[in-house]
Amino acid sequence: MTKKNHWGKNKMDETLKQIRCRPECGFMVRSHSGAEVIELALMHVKKAHPTINVSPDELRKRIRTL
């Protein structure tokens, strides 16, 4: 069960998730949706770092909550 805040909104909706690439790359993605963060990070890796193989589970471990 998802807890609600005093406006009736899901608390999950308020929490930002973030993944950063290597500092020399500079890519960063933030969203309220962890699934969206992973999807966009996977797209970035495929385009900017085609020789790196990374799974959604590996990216999920790198998500930081803000």
N, C-alpha and C positions, 0 to 999 in steps of 0.2 A: 504494500500500500504506500502510495506517495503522499508525503505530508504536504499540507497546504499552508501558505502564509496567511496573514490576516486580510489579504485582498482576495483570497480564494484561488490564487495562482499556485501551480506546483512549484515547490522549492527548486526542483531540478531545472526549471526554466530560468531561474535567476543565476545559476552557477555557470560561469564560463569555463570551457575546457580549452586547452592550448597545447600545441605541439610546435617545437622549434627544430629547424634543421641545424646543421653544423654552423658554427659562428661565421666561417668563411663564406657560407652560402647566403645566410641572412633570411631565408624563408621562415615564415611563421604563420600559423593559422589559428584562429579563435572562433568558437561557436558555442552556443548553448547546447548543441547536440554533439555528443561524443561520436556518433556514427558519421556525422558530416565532417568532423575534424579528421577522422580516419580516412574517409573517402577522398577528401581534398589532399591530404598528405600522401596517399598512395598515388594520386594523379601527379603530384609534384615530383615524387621520386622517379616515377616512370619517365617523365619528361626531362627533368634536370639531371638525374643521376641514373641513366639506363643500365649501368653495369652493377648497380646495387639491387639485391633481392631482399625485400622486406615483406613480412606478412602483416595482416591486420592485427594479429595478436601481439606481435612485437611493437607495433605502433601504439596499441592500447596501453602497453606498459609505460610508454613515454608520455602519456597525457598528463598534464598538470592542471589542477583545478585552481582557478583564480577567485 
